[in-house]
Amino acid sequence: MLQTVYKDKLFYLYPSENPDVMEFIYILSGEIECEQDGQITILGANDYCSVKGLKQPVYFLANTDVTYLWIITEPTFQQISTDRTRLQSMIRKVEEKDPYTFRHSERVTFYAIKIAKKLNLKSERLQDLYIASELHDIGKMKTPIDILNKPGKLTKEEFNIIKKHPGDGADLVLDTTYNYLAPIIEQHHERLNGSGYPHGLKEHEILLEAKIIAVTDTYDAMTEDRSYRKAFTPQYAMEEIKRMSGTHYDPEIVDALEIILKEEGIL
């Protein structure tokens, strides 16, 4: 299959239940970082990566727009499904409605996966988190554009409409092959002390994947411009998230994000 991945986009090769599965990626143009077993390799045009019998996922980050040939010895219907294409198209439409959230889902996914790696999530949960992170705001398809782009403070009625988007997002995936991700999408605005929405879930009632998205979603929202305010600094955003660690956000996830941001030289 001929694939194109855009700059700063992540993608992965996951272990298969079949140990004899072989995957081969041949770079036609662009540059990617390949991370396997903690080692990072830069791949450019005419370079390739071949794997068989994977025990851990292989992570790729596109440093530029990248085009590559992907060969695999077993069917991969899920990754190329019509449902995935349709849902990703909805994400793009959400970002077109709200230009302030352009590539928001990509950034949320980027840090969610980094946190998951720090927490040693198993590969199948990591894959679920990856897709759910991409789709977490898909319910905003049903949110009126004048509310999404309102420059001032939302009224109580308008905020109640915004609060519907996690449930709307869950509903949108229920009739697809990704219906098992609906609870993660629905819970990404829940908070440990029950102050979140839409159901006021607490502590262990909230899925770990949703807790991870909650932290990365908040961090990205705070550090990007919005229609009603300018972006906060990463330092300020991290301090605010730490202030709510244990009440709103899972402390282990908060700590992992802080470590990652320090490793990247952002903090």
TORKOL-4160 file (C-alpha; in steps of 0.2 Angstrom, whole numbers, padded with zeros to 4 digits, m for minus):
267
<pt num="1" X="0000" Y="0000" Z="0000"/>
<pt num="2" X="0006" Y="0018" Z="m0004"/>
<pt num="3" X="0004" Y="0029" Z="0012"/>
<pt num="4" X="0006" Y="0047" Z="0015"/>
<pt num="5" X="0009" Y="0054" Z="0033"/>
<pt num="6" X="0010" Y="0072" Z="0036"/>
<pt num="7" X="0023" Y="0082" Z="0046"/>
<pt num="8" X="0023" Y="0079" Z="0065"/>
<pt num="9" X="0011" Y="0064" Z="0063"/>
<pt num="10" X="0014" Y="0048" Z="0073"/>
<pt num="11" X="0011" Y="0031" Z="0067"/>
<pt num="12" X="0015" Y="0014" Z="0074"/>
<pt num="13" X="0018" Y="m0005" Z="0070"/>
<pt num="14" X="0010" Y="m0016" Z="0083"/>
<pt num="15" X="0014" Y="m0034" Z="0088"/>
<pt num="16" X="0003" Y="m0046" Z="0080"/>
<pt num="17" X="m0004" Y="m0062" Z="0088"/>
<pt num="18" X="0004" Y="m0071" Z="0073"/>
<pt num="19" X="0023" Y="m0071" Z="0076"/>
<pt num="20" X="0027" Y="m0075" Z="0058"/>
<pt num="21" X="0019" Y="m0058" Z="0052"/>
<pt num="22" X="0032" Y="m0047" Z="0043"/>
<pt num="23" X="0030" Y="m0029" Z="0039"/>
<pt num="24" X="0041" Y="m0019" Z="0027"/>
<pt num="25" X="0041" Y="0000" Z="0026"/>
<pt num="26" X="0051" Y="0008" Z="0011"/>
<pt num="27" X="0053" Y="0027" Z="0012"/>
<pt num="28" X="0050" Y="0036" Z="m0005"/>
<pt num="29" X="0051" Y="0054" Z="0001"/>
<pt num="30" X="0053" Y="0064" Z="0017"/>
<pt num="31" X="0060" Y="0060" Z="0034"/>
<pt num="32" X="0054" Y="0050" Z="0049"/>
<pt num="33" X="0061" Y="0045" Z="0066"/>
<pt num="34" X="0059" Y="0027" Z="0070"/>
<pt num="35" X="0060" Y="0022" Z="0088"/>
<pt num="36" X="0062" Y="0004" Z="0092"/>
<pt num="37" X="0068" Y="m0003" Z="0109"/>
<pt num="38" X="0073" Y="0014" Z="0115"/>
<pt num="39" X="0084" Y="0017" Z="0100"/>
<pt num="40" X="0080" Y="0031" Z="0087"/>
<pt num="41" X="0085" Y="0030" Z="0069"/>
<pt num="42" X="0082" Y="0043" Z="0056"/>
<pt num="43" X="0075" Y="0036" Z="0039"/>
<pt num="44" X="0075" Y="0046" Z="0023"/>
<pt num="45" X="0071" Y="0043" Z="0005"/>
<pt num="46" X="0077" Y="0025" Z="m0001"/>
<pt num="47" X="0079" Y="0019" Z="0017"/>
<pt num="48" X="0068" Y="0005" Z="0024"/>
<pt num="49" X="0062" Y="m0003" Z="0040"/>
<pt num="50" X="0058" Y="m0022" Z="0041"/>
<pt num="51" X="0051" Y="m0031" Z="0056"/>
<pt num="52" X="0045" Y="m0048" Z="0061"/>
<pt num="53" X="0040" Y="m0056" Z="0077"/>
<pt num="54" X="0038" Y="m0039" Z="0086"/>
<pt num="55" X="0037" Y="m0040" Z="0105"/>
<pt num="56" X="0035" Y="m0021" Z="0107"/>
<pt num="57" X="0027" Y="m0007" Z="0096"/>
<pt num="58" X="0038" Y="0002" Z="0084"/>
<pt num="59" X="0035" Y="0021" Z="0084"/>
<pt num="60" X="0037" Y="0033" Z="0070"/>
<pt num="61" X="0036" Y="0052" Z="0070"/>
<pt num="62" X="0036" Y="0061" Z="0053"/>
<pt num="63" X="0049" Y="0075" Z="0053"/>
<pt num="64" X="0042" Y="0081" Z="0036"/>
<pt num="65" X="0028" Y="0075" Z="0025"/>
<pt num="66" X="0032" Y="0057" Z="0021"/>
<pt num="67" X="0027" Y="0045" Z="0007"/>
<pt num="68" X="0031" Y="0027" Z="0009"/>
<pt num="69" X="0027" Y="0009" Z="0003"/>
<pt num="70" X="0020" Y="m0002" Z="0017"/>
<pt num="71" X="0020" Y="m0021" Z="0014"/>
<pt num="72" X="0012" Y="m0033" Z="0027"/>
<pt num="73" X="0009" Y="m0052" Z="0026"/>
<pt num="74" X="m0008" Y="m0052" Z="0034"/>
<pt num="75" X="m0024" Y="m0042" Z="0031"/>
<pt num="76" X="m0025" Y="m0025" Z="0040"/>
<pt num="77" X="m0043" Y="m0021" Z="0037"/>
<pt num="78" X="m0045" Y="m0011" Z="0053"/>
<pt num="79" X="m0031" Y="0002" Z="0049"/>
<pt num="80" X="m0038" Y="0005" Z="0032"/>
<pt num="81" X="m0056" Y="0004" Z="0035"/>
<pt num="82" X="m0070" Y="0015" Z="0028"/>
<pt num="83" X="m0075" Y="0019" Z="0045"/>
<pt num="84" X="m0058" Y="0026" Z="0050"/>
<pt num="85" X="m0057" Y="0036" Z="0034"/>
<pt num="86" X="m0075" Y="0043" Z="0037"/>
<pt num="87" X="m0071" Y="0047" Z="0055"/>
<pt num="88" X="m0055" Y="0056" Z="0051"/>
<pt num="89" X="m0064" Y="0066" Z="0039"/>
<pt num="90" X="m0076" Y="0072" Z="0052"/>
<pt num="91" X="m0061" Y="0077" Z="0063"/>
<pt num="92" X="m0055" Y="0088" Z="0049"/>
<pt num="93" X="m0072" Y="0096" Z="0047"/>
<pt num="94" X="m0072" Y="0100" Z="0066"/>
<pt num="95" X="m0055" Y="0108" Z="0064"/>
<pt num="96" X="m0062" Y="0118" Z="0049"/>
<pt num="97" X="m0077" Y="0124" Z="0060"/>
<pt num="98" X="m0065" Y="0129" Z="0074"/>
<pt num="99" X="m0048" Y="0135" Z="0067"/>
<pt num="100" X="m0041" Y="0138" Z="0084"/>
<pt num="101" X="m0041" Y="0119" Z="0087"/>
<pt num="102" X="m0032" Y="0115" Z="0070"/>
<pt num="103" X="m0021" Y="0099" Z="0073"/>
<pt num="104" X="m0027" Y="0099" Z="0091"/>
<pt num="105" X="m0031" Y="0081" Z="0090"/>
<pt num="106" X="m0014" Y="0077" Z="0083"/>
<pt num="107" X="m0005" Y="0085" Z="0098"/>
<pt num="108" X="m0017" Y="0077" Z="0111"/>
<pt num="109" X="m0013" Y="0060" Z="0103"/>
<pt num="110" X="0006" Y="0064" Z="0102"/>
<pt num="111" X="0007" Y="0067" Z="0121"/>
<pt num="112" X="m0006" Y="0054" Z="0125"/>
<pt num="113" X="0005" Y="0040" Z="0117"/>
<pt num="114" X="0021" Y="0047" Z="0125"/>
<pt num="115" X="0012" Y="0046" Z="0142"/>
<pt num="116" X="0006" Y="0028" Z="0139"/>
<pt num="117" X="0024" Y="0023" Z="0135"/>
<pt num="118" X="0029" Y="0030" Z="0152"/>
<pt num="119" X="0015" Y="0020" Z="0160"/>
<pt num="120" X="0020" Y="0004" Z="0151"/>
<pt num="121" X="0003" Y="0002" Z="0143"/>
<pt num="122" X="0001" Y="m0015" Z="0134"/>
<pt num="123" X="0001" Y="m0013" Z="0115"/>
<pt num="124" X="m0018" Y="m0016" Z="0112"/>
<pt num="125" X="m0022" Y="m0003" Z="0125"/>
<pt num="126" X="m0010" Y="0009" Z="0117"/>
<pt num="127" X="m0018" Y="0006" Z="0100"/>
<pt num="128" X="m0035" Y="0010" Z="0107"/>
<pt num="129" X="m0028" Y="0026" Z="0116"/>
<pt num="130" X="m0021" Y="0031" Z="0099"/>
<pt num="131" X="m0037" Y="0030" Z="0090"/>
<pt num="132" X="m0048" Y="0037" Z="0104"/>
<pt num="133" X="m0036" Y="0052" Z="0106"/>
<pt num="134" X="m0038" Y="0056" Z="0087"/>
<pt num="135" X="m0057" Y="0055" Z="0089"/>
<pt num="136" X="m0060" Y="0062" Z="0106"/>
<pt num="137" X="m0068" Y="0079" Z="0100"/>
<pt num="138" X="m0077" Y="0071" Z="0085"/>
<pt num="139" X="m0094" Y="0075" Z="0094"/>
<pt num="140" X="m0091" Y="0094" Z="0091"/>
<pt num="141" X="m0097" Y="0090" Z="0073"/>
<pt num="142" X="m0114" Y="0093" Z="0081"/>
<pt num="143" X="m0109" Y="0109" Z="0091"/>
<pt num="144" X="m0115" Y="0125" Z="0082"/>
<pt num="145" X="m0100" Y="0135" Z="0075"/>
<pt num="146" X="m0106" Y="0151" Z="0083"/>
<pt num="147" X="m0103" Y="0143" Z="0100"/>
<pt num="148" X="m0086" Y="0135" Z="0095"/>
<pt num="149" X="m0080" Y="0152" Z="0089"/>
<pt num="150" X="m0088" Y="0163" Z="0102"/>
<pt num="151" X="m0075" Y="0176" Z="0107"/>
<pt num="152" X="m0082" Y="0180" Z="0124"/>
<pt num="153" X="m0088" Y="0169" Z="0139"/>
<pt num="154" X="m0101" Y="0156" Z="0136"/>
<pt num="155" X="m0118" Y="0157" Z="0144"/>
<pt num="156" X="m0124" Y="0143" Z="0155"/>
<pt num="157" X="m0135" Y="0137" Z="0141"/>
<pt num="158" X="m0121" Y="0138" Z="0128"/>
<pt num="159" X="m0109" Y="0128" Z="0140"/>
<pt num="160" X="m0122" Y="0115" Z="0142"/>
<pt num="161" X="m0122" Y="0113" Z="0123"/>
<pt num="162" X="m0103" Y="0111" Z="0123"/>
<pt num="163" X="m0104" Y="0098" Z="0137"/>
<pt num="164" X="m0114" Y="0087" Z="0125"/>
<pt num="165" X="m0099" Y="0084" Z="0113"/>
<pt num="166" X="m0092" Y="0069" Z="0123"/>
<pt num="167" X="m0108" Y="0060" Z="0122"/>
<pt num="168" X="m0111" Y="0065" Z="0104"/>
<pt num="169" X="m0094" Y="0058" Z="0099"/>
<pt num="170" X="m0098" Y="0042" Z="0108"/>
<pt num="171" X="m0114" Y="0041" Z="0098"/>
<pt num="172" X="m0105" Y="0044" Z="0081"/>
<pt num="173" X="m0093" Y="0029" Z="0084"/>
<pt num="174" X="m0106" Y="0017" Z="0090"/>
<pt num="175" X="m0112" Y="0011" Z="0073"/>
<pt num="176" X="m0094" Y="0009" Z="0067"/>
<pt num="177" X="m0080" Y="m0004" Z="0070"/>
<pt num="178" X="m0073" Y="0007" Z="0083"/>
<pt num="179" X="m0089" Y="0006" Z="0094"/>
<pt num="180" X="m0078" Y="m0001" Z="0108"/>
<pt num="181" X="m0069" Y="0016" Z="0110"/>
<pt num="182" X="m0086" Y="0025" Z="0114"/>
<pt num="183" X="m0083" Y="0024" Z="0133"/>
<pt num="184" X="m0066" Y="0032" Z="0131"/>
<pt num="185" X="m0072" Y="0046" Z="0120"/>
<pt num="186" X="m0087" Y="0049" Z="0132"/>
<pt num="187" X="m0077" Y="0050" Z="0147"/>
<pt num="188" X="m0063" Y="0062" Z="0142"/>
<pt num="189" X="m0070" Y="0077" Z="0151"/>
<pt num="190" X="m0074" Y="0067" Z="0167"/>
<pt num="191" X="m0063" Y="0072" Z="0183"/>
<pt num="192" X="m0058" Y="0062" Z="0198"/>
<pt num="193" X="m0068" Y="0072" Z="0210"/>
<pt num="194" X="m0084" Y="0070" Z="0200"/>
<pt num="195" X="m0084" Y="0088" Z="0194"/>
<pt num="196" X="m0083" Y="0083" Z="0175"/>
<pt num="197" X="m0096" Y="0079" Z="0162"/>
<pt num="198" X="m0107" Y="0071" Z="0155"/>
<pt num="199" X="m0110" Y="0059" Z="0170"/>
<pt num="200" X="m0100" Y="0066" Z="0184"/>
<pt num="201" X="m0089" Y="0050" Z="0186"/>
<pt num="202" X="m0076" Y="0048" Z="0199"/>
<pt num="203" X="m0059" Y="0040" Z="0202"/>
<pt num="204" X="m0060" Y="0022" Z="0196"/>
<pt num="205" X="m0076" Y="0024" Z="0187"/>
<pt num="206" X="m0066" Y="0033" Z="0174"/>
<pt num="207" X="m0055" Y="0023" Z="0161"/>
<pt num="208" X="m0036" Y="0025" Z="0162"/>
<pt num="209" X="m0036" Y="0030" Z="0143"/>
<pt num="210" X="m0049" Y="0044" Z="0146"/>
<pt num="211" X="m0039" Y="0050" Z="0161"/>
<pt num="212" X="m0024" Y="0051" Z="0149"/>
<pt num="213" X="m0033" Y="0061" Z="0136"/>
<pt num="214" X="m0040" Y="0072" Z="0150"/>
<pt num="215" X="m0023" Y="0078" Z="0154"/>
<pt num="216" X="m0016" Y="0080" Z="0137"/>
<pt num="217" X="m0032" Y="0088" Z="0131"/>
<pt num="218" X="m0031" Y="0101" Z="0145"/>
<pt num="219" X="m0013" Y="0105" Z="0142"/>
<pt num="220" X="m0015" Y="0107" Z="0123"/>
<pt num="221" X="m0030" Y="0118" Z="0126"/>
<pt num="222" X="m0021" Y="0129" Z="0138"/>
<pt num="223" X="m0005" Y="0131" Z="0127"/>
<pt num="224" X="m0014" Y="0136" Z="0111"/>
<pt num="225" X="m0024" Y="0152" Z="0106"/>
<pt num="226" X="m0042" Y="0151" Z="0108"/>
<pt num="227" X="m0056" Y="0163" Z="0101"/>
<pt num="228" X="m0058" Y="0170" Z="0119"/>
<pt num="229" X="m0040" Y="0171" Z="0125"/>
<pt num="230" X="m0021" Y="0170" Z="0120"/>
<pt num="231" X="m0011" Y="0154" Z="0124"/>
<pt num="232" X="m0004" Y="0152" Z="0141"/>
<pt num="233" X="0015" Y="0147" Z="0143"/>
<pt num="234" X="0019" Y="0128" Z="0145"/>
<pt num="235" X="0025" Y="0132" Z="0162"/>
<pt num="236" X="0009" Y="0140" Z="0168"/>
<pt num="237" X="m0002" Y="0127" Z="0160"/>
<pt num="238" X="0009" Y="0113" Z="0169"/>
<pt num="239" X="0008" Y="0122" Z="0186"/>
<pt num="240" X="m0011" Y="0123" Z="0184"/>
<pt num="241" X="m0013" Y="0105" Z="0180"/>
<pt num="242" X="m0002" Y="0100" Z="0194"/>
<pt num="243" X="m0012" Y="0111" Z="0206"/>
<pt num="244" X="m0027" Y="0100" Z="0201"/>
<pt num="245" X="m0018" Y="0084" Z="0202"/>
<pt num="246" X="m0027" Y="0072" Z="0213"/>
<pt num="247" X="m0043" Y="0081" Z="0212"/>
<pt num="248" X="m0046" Y="0083" Z="0194"/>
<pt num="249" X="m0032" Y="0073" Z="0186"/>
<pt num="250" X="m0023" Y="0057" Z="0189"/>
<pt num="251" X="m0006" Y="0061" Z="0198"/>
<pt num="252" X="0004" Y="0048" Z="0189"/>
<pt num="253" X="m0002" Y="0054" Z="0172"/>
<pt num="254" X="0002" Y="0072" Z="0177"/>
<pt num="255" X="0019" Y="0067" Z="0183"/>
<pt num="256" X="0023" Y="0058" Z="0167"/>
<pt num="257" X="0018" Y="0073" Z="0156"/>
<pt num="258" X="0029" Y="0084" Z="0167"/>
<pt num="259" X="0044" Y="0072" Z="0164"/>
<pt num="260" X="0041" Y="0071" Z="0145"/>
<pt num="261" X="0040" Y="0090" Z="0144"/>
<pt num="262" X="0056" Y="0092" Z="0153"/>
<pt num="263" X="0064" Y="0079" Z="0142"/>
<pt num="264" X="0059" Y="0089" Z="0127"/>
<pt num="265" X="0066" Y="0105" Z="0134"/>
<pt num="266" X="0049" Y="0113" Z="0135"/>
<pt num="267" X="0049" Y="0116" Z="0154"/>
